[in-house]
Amino acid sequence: MSRYLGSACKLCRSQKEKLFLKGTRCSTNCALDKKRGKNGPGQHGAQRTKMSDYARHLRQKQKARRLYGLTEQQFRHYYEDAEKMKGSTGDNLLKLLELRLDNVVFRIGLASSKKMARQLVNHGIVLVNGQKINVPRYQVKIGDIITVNSKYKTNAQLKNWIEKNAISAPAWLSFDKNKIEGSVISEPLAGEAAHPIDSQLIVEYYSK
């Protein structure tokens, strides 16, 4: 499966906003905070042009795709699944993305970035209801218990990160720092994504 191997800062510059793809490092050493980062990437990044409706729709779709680390094909698959569900397609899309295991690992504070969360899942460190799950796209459900294997609980780097992490889990998740254990309390509601995403623009993009 293809994956993006380029600069994470380049993606943020193209969106003209921080996506925190590097986790906490984005708060202390971000290209957008420097003069060069004010422009978009590439030789034409400094040019100012009025954004068309298509560009606004495309940018919002690209923003969501990059935030969750998905390829275009993967993201389109999530959209098609969201269309088949009852209710708002846009809200359903964000719900499916938020309930990905790698995203939940990040949201409860077991990783400093979604990239790190995906690595933890891929390496078989994350457990769901006591079972090893190494598939980042795994959809968690209400009542699921997310933790790490007993060997990794003694990892000094993990303990240090959890102790210093000031970001609290969203309302639909809970996390016990002492047990290093999180749980899914409810399904995420519209507007509870880690970053604000206008899902309606994404729906309009795919509807054209």
C-alpha positions, 0 to 999 in steps of 0.5 A, a space after each residue: 500500500 502506498 503511503 506519503 513519505 514526504 515532509 509533514 510540514 509541506 502538507 501543513 503549509 499547503 493547507 495554511 494551517 497546523 495539522 499537528 502531524 508531528 505531534 507536540 513538535 508542531 507547537 515548538 518548531 513549526 514552519 508556519 511560525 516562520 516567515 518562509 512558512 507563511 507561503 505555500 510550498 513550491 516556487 509559486 507558493 507566494 502567489 495570492 489567488 482567489 480560491 475557487 469553490 472547487 479549491 475550497 472543497 478540495 482543500 477540505 477533503 485533502 485536510 481530512 485525508 491528511 489528518 487521518 493519514 489515508 490514501 485517496 482510495 482509502 478515504 473514498 472507501 470511507 465516504 462510500 460507507 458513510 453514504 450507505 449509513 442512515 443520517 448525515 453523510 458528512 457526520 457519518 464520515 467523521 464518525 467512521 474516521 474518529 472510530 479508527 483504532 489508530 485515531 483512538 489510541 492517539 485521542 486517549 493519549 497513548 501516542 504523541 501523534 497519529 503516525 506514532 499511534 499507527 506504529 504502535 498498532 502495526 507493531 502489535 502493542 495495542 490490545 482491544 478487550 485483551 486481544 492484540 489488534 494490529 490493524 489501524 483501520 479497525 473500528 472500535 465500538 462502545 464498551 471497548 477497552 483499549 490498552 497496551 501489552 504488559 511489557 510495554 506498560 513498563 516502557 519509560 518513554 511511554 510513562 514519561 509521555 503519559 505523565 507530561 501529556 496535558 491533552 485530555 481525552 474527548 467526552 466520548 472516550 475515557 482514559 485511566 493514567 494509572 492503569 494505562 487503559 482507555 475505554 469507548 464511552 459513546 460514539 463521537 458526535 459532530 464537531 468532536 474531531 481533533 481538528 475542525 473539519 467542514 464535512 459538508 464541503 467534502 460531501 459537496 466535493 464528491 457529489 459533483 
